[in-house]
C-alpha cells in the first residue's frame, strides 16, 4: 500500500495518448494521461469510462453534441457511446475504467496502445 | 450524460463524514466528502477503497503504520485492511469504491450513514 502523488507521476512521461496505470482496485484501473490534438472516434462496448481533468481543456465530441471539460470537471461516458477527444493545448487527465478496457475499443489504429504501462 | 464540476458540488453541503455520490460507472461509485476530526476504525471486507485528496491533509491510520495524504495524493486501501481516517483541519476528498461499500464496513456507529446521498 503506497500513496501516489499524481503531479509527481505526471512528470515521469511526456508522450501523448498513452495512458499510464497508477492504481488498481475492484477490477478497475486508475490511469493518468497527457493528450494533445485529435484522437479517433471510438467506443467501449462493455465499459463505462470516466475522465477527470487535472489540467487544461478537453473537448469530447459525441455524434450529436460536444462537451467541454475544464480543470476539476469530470464526465462519465456510458458504454457503447462513441466519442472523440480533442485537446487544442496539452491536457492532463485522470481516467477510471475497467481493466478490460481497450484503448480505442474495437478499432485498430496507429494511435492504439496495446498495453497500458504501469508507472 | 452530464459533466460534473467537483468544486461546485462541494459547495452544496457542509456536513462532515457524509459522502455524496457524484457519479456511477461499472458498478462503482464516485463520491465526494468533507471530513474533520477522527473517524472510527473499520474495514471493508469485500471492497478496495480509493481516497484522493482535493484539499487538506488526511492521516490514515493503519494498525501498524500511518499514511499522510496531501492535496493531489491518493491511496488505495485493499479490502479487509482496517483503517481510521483523521483530519486535523477540514479535508475535501474524492472516493472511488464499489456500490456495495458500506460507510463503516460491518460496524454500526453513530457516525454510520446508512444511505449515501446523490448530489
gemmi code that builds the backbone of each chain (N, CA, C; Angstrom):
import gemmi

chains = {
    "A": [
        ("UNK", (0.851, -1.183, 0.000), (0.000, 0.000, 0.000), (0.890, 1.237, 0.000)),
        ("UNK", (0.850, 1.967, -1.097), (1.770, 3.085, -1.232), (0.996, 4.267, -1.802)),
        ("UNK", (1.167, 5.428, -1.205), (0.430, 6.571, -1.732), (1.017, 7.013, -3.056)),
        ("UNK", (0.183, 7.654, -3.847), (0.581, 8.120, -5.176), (0.378, 9.625, -5.238)),
        ("UNK", (1.433, 10.326, -5.632), (1.331, 11.767, -5.854), (1.142, 11.970, -7.360)),
        ("UNK", (-0.029, 12.423, -7.733), (-0.388, 12.473, -9.160), (0.526, 13.422, -9.936)),
        ("UNK", (0.836, 14.579, -9.360), (1.727, 15.533, -10.047), (3.106, 14.923, -10.292)),
        ("UNK", (3.601, 14.167, -9.309), (4.910, 13.524, -9.479), (4.851, 12.480, -10.597)),
        ("UNK", (3.786, 11.725, -10.636), (3.637, 10.702, -11.682), (3.575, 11.341, -13.072)),
        ("UNK", (2.939, 12.499, -13.143), (2.818, 13.173, -14.443), (4.162, 13.659, -14.975)),
        ("UNK", (5.122, 13.832, -14.074), (6.458, 14.280, -14.514), (7.248, 13.150, -15.165)),
        ("UNK", (6.772, 11.915, -15.023), (7.566, 10.758, -15.455), (7.427, 10.404, -16.934)),
        ("UNK", (6.549, 11.108, -17.634), (6.405, 10.803, -19.063), (5.918, 12.042, -19.808)),
        ("UNK", (6.160, 12.035, -21.098), (5.771, 13.169, -21.936), (4.803, 12.784, -23.042)),
        ("UNK", (4.823, 11.513, -23.452), (4.078, 11.103, -24.647), (2.573, 11.314, -24.499)),
        ("UNK", (1.977, 11.638, -25.619), (0.539, 11.893, -25.655), (-0.238, 10.622, -25.997)),
        ("UNK", (-1.490, 10.589, -25.531), (-2.424, 9.491, -25.867), (-1.868, 8.115, -25.474)),
        ("UNK", (-1.202, 8.075, -24.334), (-0.623, 6.819, -23.876), (-0.824, 6.684, -22.355)),
        ("UNK", (-2.031, 6.290, -21.949), (-2.371, 6.265, -20.521), (-1.441, 5.368, -19.712)),
        ("UNK", (-1.136, 5.828, -18.509), (-0.279, 5.087, -17.578), (-1.110, 4.694, -16.357)),
        ("UNK", (-0.978, 3.472, -15.935), (-1.742, 2.969, -14.796), (-1.067, 3.402, -13.496)),
        ("UNK", (-1.841, 4.045, -12.617), (-1.286, 4.451, -11.323), (-1.990, 3.756, -10.164)),
        ("UNK", (-2.993, 2.940, -10.449), (-3.665, 2.210, -9.374), (-4.664, 1.209, -9.913)),
        ("UNK", (-4.918, 0.194, -9.117), (-5.908, -0.835, -9.475), (-6.758, -1.143, -8.258)),
        ("UNK", (-8.066, -1.221, -8.466), (-8.952, -1.616, -7.371), (-10.259, -2.141, -7.919)),
        ("UNK", (-10.744, -3.211, -7.324), (-12.054, -3.760, -7.675), (-12.210, -4.005, -9.182)),
        ("UNK", (-11.162, -4.487, -9.807), (-11.248, -4.775, -11.240), (-11.182, -3.540, -12.123)),
        ("UNK", (-10.904, -2.406, -11.514), (-10.829, -1.143, -12.250), (-9.388, -0.637, -12.218)),
        ("UNK", (-9.086, 0.226, -13.195), (-7.773, 0.867, -13.179), (-7.916, 2.383, -13.102)),
        ("UNK", (-6.980, 2.983, -12.410), (-6.848, 4.435, -12.385), (-5.655, 4.753, -13.259)),
        ("UNK", (-5.857, 5.632, -14.229), (-4.778, 5.954, -15.169), (-4.626, 7.464, -15.261)),
        ("UNK", (-3.443, 7.878, -15.629), (-3.248, 9.275, -15.996), (-2.764, 9.321, -17.432)),
        ("UNK", (-3.071, 10.426, -18.112), (-2.635, 10.580, -19.499), (-2.384, 12.042, -19.791)),
        ("UNK", (-1.481, 12.252, -20.741), (-1.308, 13.573, -21.344), (-1.818, 13.458, -22.777)),
        ("UNK", (-2.643, 14.385, -23.188), (-3.177, 14.317, -24.548), (-3.071, 15.684, -25.202)),
        ("UNK", (-2.889, 15.653, -26.503), (-2.870, 16.897, -27.281), (-3.216, 16.557, -28.724)),
        ("UNK", (-4.086, 17.369, -29.306), (-4.511, 17.107, -30.678), (-5.817, 16.332, -30.695)),
        ("UNK", (-6.076, 15.705, -31.832), (-7.338, 14.972, -32.009), (-7.101, 13.484, -31.844)),
        ("UNK", (-7.957, 12.823, -31.126), (-7.917, 11.372, -31.056), (-8.903, 10.832, -32.092)),
        ("UNK", (-9.176, 9.554, -32.067), (-10.081, 8.983, -33.080), (-11.450, 8.669, -32.460)),
        ("UNK", (-12.438, 8.579, -33.324), (-13.771, 8.140, -32.891), (-13.678, 6.692, -32.429)),
        ("UNK", (-14.214, 6.405, -31.269), (-14.264, 5.019, -30.794), (-15.289, 4.913, -29.672)),
        ("UNK", (-15.625, 3.695, -29.338), (-16.433, 3.463, -28.143), (-15.916, 2.217, -27.447)),
        ("UNK", (-16.409, 1.995, -26.241), (-16.063, 0.793, -25.482), (-17.375, 0.053, -25.224)),
        ("UNK", (-17.542, -1.101, -25.887), (-18.844, -1.773, -25.891), (-19.310, -2.152, -24.489)),
        ("UNK", (-18.372, -2.522, -23.622), (-18.766, -3.079, -22.324), (-18.267, -2.291, -21.128)),
        ("UNK", (-17.686, -1.130, -21.363), (-17.102, -0.397, -20.246), (-17.518, 1.075, -20.245)),
        ("UNK", (-17.989, 1.520, -19.097), (-18.158, 2.960, -18.891), (-16.775, 3.535, -18.596)),
        ("UNK", (-16.592, 4.787, -18.977), (-15.260, 5.388, -18.852), (-15.407, 6.773, -18.209)),
        ("UNK", (-14.531, 7.054, -17.267), (-14.591, 8.365, -16.614), (-13.345, 9.180, -16.915)),
        ("UNK", (-13.572, 10.438, -17.285), (-12.491, 11.402, -17.499), (-12.570, 12.462, -16.402)),
        ("UNK", (-11.459, 12.742, -15.769), (-11.375, 13.840, -14.794), (-10.193, 14.711, -15.216)),
        ("UNK", (-10.466, 15.991, -15.416), (-9.431, 16.877, -15.952), (-8.563, 17.433, -14.825)),
        ("UNK", (-7.270, 17.224, -14.941), (-6.305, 17.744, -13.965), (-5.766, 19.094, -14.428)),
        ("UNK", (-5.573, 19.232, -15.737), (-5.055, 20.497, -16.300), (-5.539, 20.646, -17.732)),
        ("UNK", (-5.967, 21.844, -18.095), (-6.312, 22.113, -19.481), (-7.791, 21.983, -19.782)),
        ("UNK", (-8.086, 22.001, -21.052), (-9.464, 21.977, -21.549), (-9.605, 20.849, -22.558)),
        ("UNK", (-10.488, 19.917, -22.279), (-10.697, 18.768, -23.174), (-12.089, 18.851, -23.789)),
        ("UNK", (-12.104, 18.798, -25.117), (-13.400, 18.716, -25.806), (-13.702, 17.255, -26.068)),
        ("UNK", (-14.888, 16.821, -25.712), (-15.310, 15.461, -26.026), (-16.447, 15.556, -27.023)),
        ("UNK", (-16.164, 15.148, -28.238), (-17.216, 15.162, -29.267), (-18.009, 13.873, -29.201)),
        ("UNK", (-19.318, 14.028, -29.258), (-20.223, 12.896, -29.420), (-20.925, 13.091, -30.752)),
        ("UNK", (-21.647, 12.075, -31.204), (-22.238, 12.172, -32.551), (-23.261, 13.297, -32.644)),
        ("UNK", (-23.874, 13.655, -31.500), (-24.918, 14.686, -31.562), (-24.645, 15.927, -30.717)),
        ("UNK", (-23.545, 15.929, -30.009), (-23.205, 17.140, -29.261), (-21.752, 17.068, -28.788)),
        ("UNK", (-21.293, 18.161, -28.185), (-19.916, 18.235, -27.679), (-19.950, 18.684, -26.221)),
        ("UNK", (-19.107, 18.093, -25.412), (-18.973, 18.522, -24.022), (-17.548, 19.043, -23.834)),
        ("UNK", (-17.426, 20.225, -23.245), (-16.105, 20.798, -22.973), (-15.820, 20.697, -21.480)),
        ("UNK", (-14.740, 20.037, -21.160), (-14.368, 19.833, -19.757), (-13.167, 20.690, -19.394)),
        ("UNK", (-13.297, 21.395, -18.264), (-12.198, 22.208, -17.747), (-11.608, 21.516, -16.513)),
        ("UNK", (-10.507, 22.062, -16.031), (-9.862, 21.537, -14.830), (-10.870, 21.353, -13.681)),
        ("UNK", (-10.824, 20.199, -13.041), (-11.720, 19.935, -11.925), (-13.092, 19.434, -12.339)),
        ("UNK", (-13.264, 19.205, -13.638), (-14.544, 18.695, -14.117), (-14.388, 17.246, -14.587)),
        ("UNK", (-15.456, 16.486, -14.468), (-15.415, 15.081, -14.863), (-16.648, 14.709, -15.678)),
        ("UNK", (-16.500, 13.668, -16.465), (-17.619, 13.160, -17.260), (-17.514, 11.652, -17.319)),
        ("UNK", (-18.656, 10.988, -17.142), (-18.723, 9.535, -17.301), (-19.374, 9.243, -18.642)),
        ("UNK", (-18.650, 8.539, -19.490), (-19.171, 8.181, -20.813), (-19.685, 6.749, -20.739)),
        ("UNK", (-20.999, 6.563, -20.895), (-21.546, 5.203, -20.774), (-21.019, 4.285, -21.884)),
        ("UNK", (-20.962, 3.007, -21.586), (-20.521, 2.015, -22.569), (-21.308, 2.167, -23.874)),
        ("UNK", (-20.628, 1.969, -24.965), (-21.311, 1.983, -26.258), (-21.491, 3.353, -26.877)),
        ("UNK", (-21.138, 4.400, -26.165), (-21.323, 5.756, -26.700), (-20.039, 6.194, -27.409)),
        ("UNK", (-20.150, 6.437, -28.705), (-18.985, 6.867, -29.484), (-18.522, 8.246, -29.036)),
        ("UNK", (-17.216, 8.391, -28.929), (-16.671, 9.684, -28.530), (-15.321, 9.922, -29.197)),
        ("UNK", (-14.998, 11.216, -29.281), (-13.728, 11.626, -29.877), (-13.158, 12.758, -29.039)),
        ("UNK", (-12.101, 12.500, -28.312), (-11.474, 13.556, -27.502), (-10.601, 14.477, -28.371)),
        ("UNK", (-10.661, 15.754, -28.060), (-9.840, 16.748, -28.767), (-9.255, 17.715, -27.732)),
        ("UNK", (-7.943, 17.913, -27.810), (-7.280, 18.850, -26.907), (-6.497, 19.848, -27.761)),
        ("UNK", (-6.932, 21.091, -27.754), (-6.240, 22.124, -28.542), (-4.845, 22.359, -27.958)),
        ("UNK", (-4.769, 22.433, -26.635), (-3.489, 22.514, -25.917), (-3.366, 21.247, -25.070)),
        ("UNK", (-2.171, 21.008, -24.558), (-1.979, 19.783, -23.786), (-2.931, 19.717, -22.576)),
        ("UNK", (-3.492, 18.545, -22.402), (-4.399, 18.291, -21.280), (-3.836, 17.133, -20.453)),
        ("UNK", (-3.931, 17.286, -19.132), (-3.588, 16.185, -18.225), (-4.889, 15.655, -17.635)),
        ("UNK", (-5.048, 14.365, -17.673), (-6.312, 13.828, -17.168), (-6.140, 12.528, -16.415)),
        ("UNK", (-7.150, 12.259, -15.619), (-7.220, 11.020, -14.854), (-8.380, 10.206, -15.424)),
        ("UNK", (-8.148, 8.917, -15.594), (-9.164, 8.023, -16.142), (-9.490, 6.942, -15.116)),
        ("UNK", (-10.762, 6.605, -15.022), (-11.191, 5.424, -14.262), (-11.881, 4.514, -15.243)),
        ("UNK", (-11.458, 3.285, -15.334), (-12.149, 2.366, -16.239), (-11.777, 0.929, -15.894)),
        ("UNK", (-12.593, -0.038, -16.324), (-12.286, -1.434, -16.008), (-10.965, -1.876, -16.638)),
        ("UNK", (-10.324, -2.858, -16.006), (-9.061, -3.390, -16.502), (-9.203, -3.880, -17.945)),
        ("UNK", (-10.396, -4.376, -18.273), (-10.640, -4.935, -19.613), (-10.691, -3.892, -20.731)),
        ("UNK", (-10.732, -2.612, -20.379), (-10.941, -1.572, -21.389), (-9.805, -1.510, -22.397)),
        ("UNK", (-10.164, -1.522, -23.674), (-9.152, -1.343, -24.720), (-9.076, 0.130, -25.090)),
        ("UNK", (-7.862, 0.556, -25.400), (-7.571, 1.974, -25.635), (-8.528, 2.621, -26.630)),
        ("UNK", (-8.709, 1.988, -27.776), (-9.578, 2.546, -28.827), (-10.756, 1.599, -29.117)),
        ("UNK", (-11.210, 0.907, -28.061), (-12.335, -0.007, -28.247), (-11.966, -1.092, -29.245)),
        ("UNK", (-12.864, -1.394, -30.170), (-12.595, -2.461, -31.142), (-11.917, -1.960, -32.407)),
        ("UNK", (-11.512, -0.704, -32.406), (-10.843, -0.128, -33.580), (-9.326, -0.290, -33.438)),
        ("UNK", (-8.692, -0.718, -34.502), (-7.225, -0.763, -34.535), (-6.734, 0.454, -35.300)),
        ("UNK", (-5.829, 1.190, -34.725), (-5.381, 2.450, -35.318), (-3.932, 2.648, -34.910)),
        ("UNK", (-3.233, 3.463, -35.653), (-1.823, 3.679, -35.286), (-1.680, 4.309, -33.898)),
        ("UNK", (-2.730, 4.979, -33.441), (-2.679, 5.565, -32.104), (-2.966, 4.539, -31.003)),
        ("UNK", (-3.478, 3.369, -31.405), (-3.875, 2.375, -30.411), (-2.676, 1.861, -29.622)),
        ("UNK", (-2.775, 1.889, -28.309), (-1.757, 1.280, -27.457), (-2.295, -0.068, -27.018)),
        ("UNK", (-1.524, -1.098, -27.273), (-1.991, -2.453, -26.939), (-1.941, -2.707, -25.439)),
        ("UNK", (-0.880, -2.253, -24.822), (-0.715, -2.493, -23.392), (-0.530, -1.175, -22.674)),
        ("UNK", (-1.300, -1.012, -21.652), (-1.112, 0.184, -20.850), (0.037, -0.058, -19.885)),
        ("UNK", (0.850, 0.936, -19.713), (2.014, 0.823, -18.842), (1.679, 1.234, -17.419)),
        ("UNK", (2.217, 0.467, -16.502), (2.184, 0.913, -15.111), (3.286, 1.960, -14.911)),
        ("UNK", (3.073, 2.894, -14.075), (4.083, 3.924, -13.835), (4.193, 4.181, -12.343)),
    ],
    "B": [
        ("UNK", (-25.954, 12.098, -19.863), (-24.523, 12.315, -19.714), (-24.301, 13.789, -19.407)),
        ("UNK", (-23.865, 14.070, -18.195), (-23.752, 15.462, -17.760), (-22.415, 15.628, -17.052)),
        ("UNK", (-21.687, 16.663, -17.404), (-20.403, 16.836, -16.731), (-20.623, 17.296, -15.292)),
        ("UNK", (-19.655, 17.022, -14.459), (-19.726, 17.363, -13.039), (-18.539, 18.249, -12.697)),
        ("UNK", (-18.827, 19.397, -12.101), (-17.769, 20.276, -11.618), (-17.617, 19.988, -10.120)),
        ("UNK", (-16.488, 19.425, -9.756), (-16.315, 18.935, -8.388), (-16.359, 20.079, -7.366)),
        ("UNK", (-15.755, 21.204, -7.680), (-15.767, 22.351, -6.750), (-17.200, 22.844, -6.523)),
        ("UNK", (-17.994, 22.863, -7.591), (-19.396, 23.291, -7.446), (-20.164, 22.316, -6.565)),
        ("UNK", (-19.940, 21.042, -6.754), (-20.626, 20.027, -5.934), (-20.247, 20.159, -4.456)),
        ("UNK", (-18.982, 20.492, -4.218), (-18.528, 20.622, -2.823), (-19.197, 21.792, -2.099)),
        ("UNK", (-19.695, 22.769, -2.873), (-20.372, 23.920, -2.249), (-21.776, 23.566, -1.764)),
        ("UNK", (-22.277, 22.401, -2.171), (-23.685, 22.072, -1.920), (-23.942, 21.447, -0.550)),
        ("UNK", (-22.885, 21.170, 0.199), (-23.111, 20.584, 1.526), (-21.957, 20.961, 2.454)),
        ("UNK", (-22.249, 20.883, 3.742), (-21.246, 21.247, 4.752), (-20.907, 20.092, 5.680)),
        ("UNK", (-21.831, 19.145, 5.821), (-21.688, 18.105, 6.862), (-20.456, 17.241, 6.642)),
        ("UNK", (-19.892, 16.829, 7.753), (-18.684, 16.000, 7.726), (-19.040, 14.518, 7.751)),
        ("UNK", (-18.131, 13.712, 7.203), (-18.257, 12.248, 7.237), (-19.575, 11.767, 6.633)),
        ("UNK", (-19.969, 12.405, 5.537), (-21.235, 12.023, 4.896), (-21.062, 12.086, 3.380)),
        ("UNK", (-20.448, 11.049, 2.807), (-20.111, 11.077, 1.373), (-21.332, 11.258, 0.477)),
        ("UNK", (-21.132, 12.013, -0.585), (-22.186, 12.272, -1.572), (-21.765, 11.658, -2.905)),
        ("UNK", (-22.692, 11.005, -3.526), (-22.396, 10.338, -4.803), (-22.457, 11.350, -5.939)),
        ("UNK", (-21.400, 11.416, -6.740), (-21.412, 12.328, -7.894), (-21.292, 11.574, -9.217)),
        ("UNK", (-21.179, 10.260, -9.161), (-21.119, 9.500, -10.415), (-21.145, 8.009, -10.165)),
        ("UNK", (-21.600, 7.278, -11.153), (-21.639, 5.810, -11.085), (-21.132, 5.245, -12.394)),
        ("UNK", (-20.286, 4.221, -12.311), (-19.831, 3.549, -13.524), (-19.307, 2.170, -13.189)),
        ("UNK", (-19.658, 1.218, -14.039), (-19.133, -0.150, -13.891), (-19.312, -0.719, -12.484)),
        ("UNK", (-20.432, -0.440, -11.875), (-20.689, -0.971, -10.541), (-19.956, -0.234, -9.432)),
        ("UNK", (-19.316, 0.847, -9.790), (-18.548, 1.634, -8.817), (-19.224, 2.991, -8.633)),
        ("UNK", (-18.929, 3.620, -7.491), (-19.412, 4.970, -7.279), (-18.253, 5.935, -7.054)),
        ("UNK", (-18.449, 7.139, -7.558), (-17.527, 8.244, -7.295), (-18.232, 9.123, -6.281)),
        ("UNK", (-17.559, 9.410, -5.175), (-18.180, 10.201, -4.115), (-17.249, 11.333, -3.715)),
        ("UNK", (-17.830, 12.380, -3.164), (-17.018, 13.419, -2.531), (-17.448, 13.501, -1.076)),
        ("UNK", (-16.530, 13.926, -0.235), (-16.842, 14.073, 1.184), (-16.029, 15.200, 1.783)),
        ("UNK", (-16.595, 15.793, 2.835), (-15.850, 16.706, 3.696), (-15.688, 16.002, 5.029)),
        ("UNK", (-14.488, 15.989, 5.529), (-14.265, 15.310, 6.799), (-13.440, 16.201, 7.714)),
        ("UNK", (-13.679, 16.066, 9.010), (-12.890, 16.787, 10.008), (-12.984, 16.031, 11.317)),
        ("UNK", (-11.855, 15.874, 11.984), (-11.830, 15.133, 13.238), (-11.444, 13.684, 13.012)),
        ("UNK", (-11.783, 12.842, 13.981), (-11.408, 11.424, 13.910), (-12.598, 10.593, 13.473)),
        ("UNK", (-12.384, 9.684, 12.585), (-13.417, 8.717, 12.228), (-13.178, 7.461, 13.066)),
        ("UNK", (-13.869, 6.397, 12.774), (-13.712, 5.173, 13.587), (-12.907, 4.128, 12.806)),
        ("UNK", (-12.317, 3.209, 13.550), (-11.646, 2.075, 12.938), (-12.673, 1.218, 12.212)),
        ("UNK", (-12.394, 0.871, 10.976), (-13.292, -0.026, 10.244), (-12.543, -0.597, 9.051)),
        ("UNK", (-13.129, -1.617, 8.457), (-12.603, -2.105, 7.177), (-13.782, -2.474, 6.294)),
        ("UNK", (-13.480, -2.755, 5.038), (-14.500, -3.195, 4.085), (-14.058, -4.570, 3.590)),
        ("UNK", (-14.795, -5.594, 4.002), (-14.339, -6.972, 3.775), (-14.166, -7.297, 2.290)),
        ("UNK", (-15.025, -6.727, 1.446), (-15.033, -7.146, 0.039), (-14.741, -6.021, -0.944)),
        ("UNK", (-14.360, -4.874, -0.429), (-14.184, -3.740, -1.342), (-12.868, -3.012, -1.102)),
        ("UNK", (-12.119, -2.808, -2.163), (-10.983, -1.891, -2.110), (-11.553, -0.477, -2.183)),
        ("UNK", (-10.851, 0.456, -1.565), (-11.375, 1.819, -1.466), (-10.264, 2.802, -1.835)),
        ("UNK", (-10.609, 3.782, -2.621), (-9.604, 4.770, -3.013), (-9.951, 6.142, -2.462)),
        ("UNK", (-8.947, 6.794, -1.880), (-9.065, 8.169, -1.391), (-8.180, 9.055, -2.265)),
        ("UNK", (-8.745, 10.138, -2.750), (-7.956, 11.146, -3.479), (-8.224, 12.491, -2.799)),
        ("UNK", (-7.152, 13.150, -2.378), (-7.319, 14.386, -1.595), (-7.455, 15.595, -2.523)),
        ("UNK", (-8.540, 16.321, -2.347), (-8.790, 17.542, -3.122), (-8.271, 18.759, -2.361)),
        ("UNK", (-8.428, 18.742, -1.043), (-7.965, 19.860, -0.206), (-7.629, 19.349, 1.182)),
        ("UNK", (-6.516, 19.812, 1.718), (-6.196, 19.499, 3.102), (-5.246, 18.322, 3.267)),
        ("UNK", (-5.119, 17.888, 4.507), (-4.190, 16.815, 4.870), (-4.957, 15.736, 5.631)),
        ("UNK", (-4.950, 14.533, 5.097), (-5.664, 13.421, 5.738), (-4.673, 12.388, 6.238)),
        ("UNK", (-4.788, 12.092, 7.526), (-3.993, 10.992, 8.080), (-4.811, 9.724, 8.032)),
        ("UNK", (-4.230, 8.676, 7.507), (-4.894, 7.378, 7.524), (-4.092, 6.456, 8.422)),
        ("UNK", (-4.690, 6.136, 9.557), (-4.006, 5.221, 10.485), (-4.339, 3.793, 10.102)),
        ("UNK", (-3.302, 2.974, 10.075), (-3.455, 1.536, 9.942), (-2.923, 0.926, 11.235)),
        ("UNK", (-3.132, -0.375, 11.426), (-2.756, -0.973, 12.709), (-1.252, -0.927, 12.934)),
        ("UNK", (-0.480, -0.876, 11.844), (0.972, -0.907, 12.031), (1.709, 0.300, 11.461)),
        ("UNK", (0.997, 1.214, 10.841), (1.655, 2.437, 10.373), (0.600, 3.480, 10.021)),
        ("UNK", (1.088, 4.668, 9.678), (0.191, 5.770, 9.309), (0.641, 6.345, 7.975)),
        ("UNK", (-0.312, 6.675, 7.121), (-0.009, 7.341, 5.857), (-0.647, 8.727, 5.888)),
        ("UNK", (0.137, 9.738, 5.532), (-0.392, 11.101, 5.492), (-0.548, 11.524, 4.042)),
        ("UNK", (-1.754, 11.879, 3.677), (-2.048, 12.262, 2.294), (-2.277, 13.761, 2.196)),
        ("UNK", (-1.601, 14.374, 1.230), (-1.779, 15.804, 0.967), (-2.578, 15.969, -0.326)),
        ("UNK", (-2.946, 17.198, -0.608), (-3.689, 17.525, -1.828), (-3.013, 16.910, -3.060)),
        ("UNK", (-3.795, 16.266, -3.914), (-3.251, 15.676, -5.135), (-2.649, 14.296, -4.931)),
        ("UNK", (-2.792, 13.770, -3.718), (-2.273, 12.431, -3.444), (-3.424, 11.451, -3.257)),
        ("UNK", (-3.174, 10.205, -3.621), (-4.211, 9.188, -3.490), (-3.645, 7.920, -2.865)),
        ("UNK", (-4.553, 7.145, -2.284), (-4.168, 5.866, -1.694), (-5.297, 4.871, -1.919)),
        ("UNK", (-4.921, 3.670, -2.309), (-5.899, 2.589, -2.440), (-5.734, 1.669, -1.231)),
        ("UNK", (-6.811, 1.518, -0.482), (-6.798, 0.649, 0.699), (-7.414, -0.688, 0.299)),
        ("UNK", (-6.619, -1.760, 0.326), (-7.160, -3.054, -0.098), (-8.261, -3.544, 0.842)),
        ("UNK", (-9.170, -4.337, 0.302), (-10.247, -4.908, 1.114), (-9.676, -5.599, 2.356)),
        ("UNK", (-10.398, -5.468, 3.442), (-10.006, -6.175, 4.668), (-8.977, -5.469, 5.516)),
        ("UNK", (-8.446, -4.362, 5.041), (-7.420, -3.650, 5.818), (-8.089, -2.589, 6.701)),
        ("UNK", (-7.936, -2.746, 7.997), (-8.534, -1.789, 8.927), (-7.868, -0.420, 8.807)),
        ("UNK", (-8.691, 0.603, 8.842), (-8.140, 1.955, 8.749), (-8.991, 2.927, 9.553)),
        ("UNK", (-8.339, 4.029, 9.913), (-9.009, 5.079, 10.680), (-8.559, 6.426, 10.124)),
        ("UNK", (-9.443, 7.132, 9.426), (-9.081, 8.453, 8.887), (-9.139, 9.527, 9.979)),
        ("UNK", (-8.182, 10.420, 9.940), (-8.131, 11.557, 10.876), (-7.792, 12.828, 10.103)),
        ("UNK", (-8.598, 13.852, 10.322), (-8.353, 15.150, 9.673), (-8.278, 16.212, 10.753)),
        ("UNK", (-7.102, 16.779, 10.959), (-6.954, 17.815, 11.979), (-7.732, 19.063, 11.567)),
        ("UNK", (-7.627, 19.418, 10.277), (-8.429, 20.504, 9.713), (-9.328, 19.884, 8.646)),
        ("UNK", (-10.313, 20.635, 8.190), (-11.245, 20.075, 7.211), (-10.518, 19.594, 5.954)),
        ("UNK", (-10.907, 18.433, 5.494), (-10.352, 17.838, 4.273), (-11.484, 17.590, 3.289)),
        ("UNK", (-11.218, 17.883, 2.026), (-12.157, 17.540, 0.955), (-11.552, 16.378, 0.174)),
        ("UNK", (-12.334, 15.366, -0.058), (-11.759, 14.220, -0.758), (-12.734, 13.575, -1.730)),
        ("UNK", (-12.134, 12.843, -2.637), (-12.885, 12.077, -3.624), (-12.668, 10.601, -3.298)),
        ("UNK", (-13.753, 9.847, -3.347), (-13.706, 8.415, -3.066), (-14.137, 7.638, -4.300)),
        ("UNK", (-13.524, 6.516, -4.478), (-13.905, 5.640, -5.577), (-14.043, 4.258, -4.963)),
        ("UNK", (-15.250, 3.696, -5.018), (-15.461, 2.401, -4.374), (-16.701, 1.735, -4.943)),
        ("UNK", (-16.837, 0.416, -4.757), (-17.997, -0.279, -5.310), (-19.303, 0.206, -4.683)),
        ("UNK", (-20.377, 0.084, -5.428), (-21.694, 0.498, -4.956), (-22.042, -0.218, -3.650)),
        ("UNK", (-21.567, -1.436, -3.505), (-21.902, -2.257, -2.329), (-21.227, -1.794, -1.036)),
        ("UNK", (-20.274, -0.866, -1.137), (-19.480, -0.487, 0.035), (-20.334, 0.158, 1.125)),
        ("UNK", (-20.197, -0.342, 2.346), (-20.878, 0.284, 3.484), (-19.933, 1.280, 4.132)),
        ("UNK", (-20.539, 2.370, 4.609), (-19.782, 3.509, 5.124), (-18.731, 3.101, 6.156)),
        ("UNK", (-19.130, 2.301, 7.137), (-18.196, 1.889, 8.193), (-18.039, 0.363, 8.214)),
        ("UNK", (-18.104, -0.232, 7.031), (-17.954, -1.680, 6.944), (-19.053, -2.372, 7.726)),
        ("UNK", (-18.703, -3.368, 8.514), (-19.716, -4.106, 9.272), (-19.939, -3.540, 10.672)),
        ("UNK", (-19.361, -2.385, 10.922), (-19.535, -1.749, 12.232), (-20.702, -0.775, 12.174)),
        ("UNK", (-21.560, -0.850, 13.201), (-22.637, 0.131, 13.332), (-22.200, 1.162, 14.360)),
        ("UNK", (-22.286, 2.441, 13.994), (-21.775, 3.501, 14.858), (-22.636, 4.729, 14.612)),
        ("UNK", (-22.656, 5.631, 15.548), (-23.476, 6.834, 15.349), (-23.022, 7.635, 14.128)),
        ("UNK", (-21.775, 7.461, 13.731), (-21.299, 8.162, 12.534), (-21.713, 7.458, 11.236)),
        ("UNK", (-22.186, 6.210, 11.344), (-22.513, 5.439, 10.150), (-23.672, 6.070, 9.382)),
        ("UNK", (-23.474, 6.264, 8.109), (-24.557, 6.725, 7.234), (-25.089, 5.502, 6.497)),
        ("UNK", (-26.377, 5.274, 6.615), (-26.969, 4.090, 6.001), (-27.061, 4.228, 4.487)),
        ("UNK", (-27.430, 5.418, 4.061), (-27.611, 5.621, 2.627), (-26.760, 6.800, 2.182)),
        ("UNK", (-26.031, 6.583, 1.149), (-25.260, 7.682, 0.602), (-26.177, 8.506, -0.300)),
        ("UNK", (-26.061, 9.789, -0.182), (-26.903, 10.684, -0.975), (-26.259, 11.015, -2.308)),
        ("UNK", (-27.089, 11.040, -3.311), (-26.628, 11.591, -4.591), (-26.688, 13.111, -4.489)),
        ("UNK", (-25.811, 13.771, -5.151), (-25.792, 15.236, -5.109), (-25.544, 15.767, -6.505)),
    ],
}
model = gemmi.Model(1)
for chain_id, residues in chains.items():
    chain = gemmi.Chain(chain_id)
    for i, (resn, *xyz) in enumerate(residues, 1):
        res = gemmi.Residue()
        res.name, res.seqid = resn, gemmi.SeqId(i, " ")
        for name, pos in zip(("N", "CA", "C"), xyz):
            atom = gemmi.Atom()
            atom.name, atom.element = name, gemmi.Element(name[0])
            atom.pos, atom.b_iso = gemmi.Position(*pos), 0.0
            res.add_atom(atom)
        chain.add_residue(res)
    model.add_chain(chain)
structure = gemmi.Structure()
structure.add_model(model)
structure.setup_entities()
